[in-house]
């Protein structure tokens, strides 16, 4: 039996691979939130970038920022194989996908929503069509944020 390296679980991609996943455009490390926090997000756009307007978008909700010690990986949530794969799958399906870093899960997700709405034009995102996807322990973060501010409620949530 081969032993798995500790990092493999963090770099492993999802099994589903669709044509065009590697051709999506990624805008990396866009700043959001308070400038002293160093918060960043990546936006994945569909590979066939013929849309003159703005894209619907899906935010992949991050829960805890990975500050536990010892850290099991040096990767940020937005860099983990699962997150990258999901962003590519969403983008190749015709929507923008957003993955981000955080320090305070609920507050930073709220700040990200605000930034996406305020900068929708330059991000080429339709603010009326922003949804969220949350899995496992990240679901409470998504629910807390959605219930906190009705003016920034996502168009859909999974």
C-alpha positions as CSV (number, residue, x, y, z in Angstrom):
1,X,0.0,0.0,0.0
2,X,1.4,3.4,-1.0
3,X,1.4,6.0,1.7
4,X,-0.2,9.3,0.7
5,X,1.8,12.5,1.2
6,X,0.1,14.9,3.6
7,X,-0.1,17.6,0.9
8,X,-1.9,15.3,-1.7
9,X,-5.3,15.8,-0.1
10,X,-4.9,19.5,-0.6
11,X,-3.7,19.5,-4.1
12,X,-5.9,16.7,-5.4
13,X,-8.4,17.8,-8.1
14,X,-12.0,16.5,-8.5
15,X,-12.5,13.5,-10.7
16,X,-14.9,15.3,-13.1
17,X,-13.0,16.9,-16.0
18,X,-14.8,18.9,-18.7
19,X,-13.4,20.1,-22.0
20,X,-12.2,23.7,-21.6
21,X,-11.5,23.6,-17.9
22,X,-7.8,24.5,-18.4
23,X,-8.8,27.3,-20.8
24,X,-10.7,29.4,-18.4
25,X,-9.4,32.9,-17.7
26,X,-8.4,33.6,-14.1
27,X,-8.0,37.1,-12.6
28,X,-5.9,36.4,-9.5
29,X,-5.4,38.2,-6.2
30,X,-7.9,41.0,-6.5
31,X,-7.9,43.0,-3.2
32,X,-11.2,43.4,-1.2
33,X,-12.1,44.5,2.3
34,X,-10.0,46.5,4.7
35,X,-6.6,47.2,3.1
36,X,-4.7,46.2,6.2
37,X,-6.2,42.7,6.1
38,X,-4.5,41.5,2.9
39,X,-7.7,39.8,1.7
40,X,-7.7,38.6,-1.9
41,X,-10.0,36.8,-4.3
42,X,-9.6,35.1,-7.7
43,X,-12.3,35.3,-10.4
44,X,-12.5,32.5,-13.0
45,X,-14.3,33.5,-16.3
46,X,-15.7,31.2,-19.0
47,X,-13.1,30.3,-21.6
48,X,-15.2,31.6,-24.5
49,X,-15.1,35.2,-23.5
50,X,-17.5,36.6,-26.1
51,X,-19.9,38.0,-23.5
52,X,-19.9,41.8,-24.0
53,X,-21.9,42.3,-20.8
54,X,-21.5,40.8,-17.4
55,X,-21.5,37.2,-16.1
56,X,-23.6,35.6,-13.4
57,X,-21.2,34.6,-10.6
58,X,-20.9,32.0,-7.9
59,X,-18.9,32.6,-4.8
60,X,-17.4,29.5,-3.2
61,X,-17.8,30.2,0.5
62,X,-14.7,29.7,2.7
63,X,-15.2,28.9,6.3
64,X,-12.3,29.0,8.8
65,X,-9.2,30.6,7.3
66,X,-6.8,27.8,8.2
67,X,-5.1,29.5,11.1
68,X,-4.9,26.4,13.3
69,X,-1.5,25.3,14.4
70,X,0.2,23.2,13.2
71,X,-1.0,24.1,9.7
72,X,-1.8,21.0,7.7
73,X,-1.0,23.0,4.5
74,X,0.5,26.3,3.4
75,X,-2.2,26.7,0.7
76,X,-5.1,29.1,1.1
77,X,-8.6,27.8,0.6
78,X,-8.7,29.4,-2.8
79,X,-5.6,27.5,-3.8
80,X,-6.7,24.0,-2.7
81,X,-7.3,21.5,-5.6
82,X,-11.0,21.1,-4.8
83,X,-11.7,24.8,-4.9
84,X,-9.7,25.4,-8.1
85,X,-11.5,22.5,-9.8
86,X,-14.9,23.8,-8.7
87,X,-14.1,27.3,-10.0
88,X,-13.0,25.8,-13.3
89,X,-16.1,23.7,-13.6
90,X,-18.4,26.6,-12.8
91,X,-16.5,28.8,-15.3
92,X,-16.6,26.2,-18.1
93,X,-20.4,26.0,-17.5
94,X,-20.9,29.7,-18.4
95,X,-20.6,31.6,-15.1
96,X,-17.8,33.4,-13.3
97,X,-16.6,31.7,-10.1
98,X,-15.0,33.5,-7.1
99,X,-12.7,31.9,-4.5
100,X,-11.2,34.0,-1.8
101,X,-9.0,34.3,1.3
102,X,-10.4,35.3,4.7
103,X,-9.6,36.0,8.3
104,X,-13.0,36.4,9.9
105,X,-15.3,34.1,7.9
106,X,-18.7,35.8,8.1
107,X,-17.4,39.4,8.1
108,X,-15.1,38.8,5.2
109,X,-17.8,37.1,3.1
110,X,-19.9,40.1,3.8
111,X,-17.1,42.4,2.7
112,X,-16.6,40.3,-0.5
113,X,-20.3,40.6,-1.3
114,X,-20.1,44.4,-0.9
115,X,-17.0,44.6,-3.1
116,X,-18.5,42.4,-5.8
117,X,-21.6,44.6,-5.9
118,X,-19.7,47.9,-5.8
119,X,-17.2,46.8,-8.4
120,X,-19.5,44.6,-10.6
121,X,-18.8,46.6,-13.7
122,X,-15.0,46.3,-13.6
123,X,-15.3,42.7,-12.6
124,X,-17.8,42.0,-15.4
125,X,-20.2,40.4,-13.0
126,X,-24.0,40.9,-12.9
127,X,-24.7,41.9,-9.2
128,X,-28.3,40.7,-9.6
129,X,-27.1,37.2,-10.4
130,X,-24.5,36.4,-7.7
131,X,-25.0,33.1,-5.9
132,X,-23.1,31.1,-3.3
133,X,-22.1,27.5,-2.9
134,X,-21.0,26.2,0.6
135,X,-20.1,22.8,1.7
136,X,-19.5,21.1,5.0
137,X,-18.4,23.4,7.8
138,X,-18.6,26.4,5.5
139,X,-22.4,26.3,5.4
140,X,-22.9,28.2,8.7
141,X,-20.7,31.0,7.4
142,X,-22.9,31.3,4.3
143,X,-26.1,31.2,6.2
144,X,-25.0,33.8,8.7
145,X,-23.9,36.2,6.0
146,X,-27.1,35.7,3.9
147,X,-29.3,36.3,6.9
148,X,-27.3,39.4,8.1
149,X,-27.9,41.7,5.1
150,X,-31.0,41.3,3.0
151,X,-29.8,44.0,0.5
152,X,-26.9,41.7,-0.4
153,X,-28.8,38.4,-0.5
154,X,-27.5,36.2,-3.2
155,X,-29.7,35.2,-6.1
156,X,-29.3,31.6,-5.1
157,X,-27.5,29.4,-2.6
158,X,-26.4,25.8,-2.6
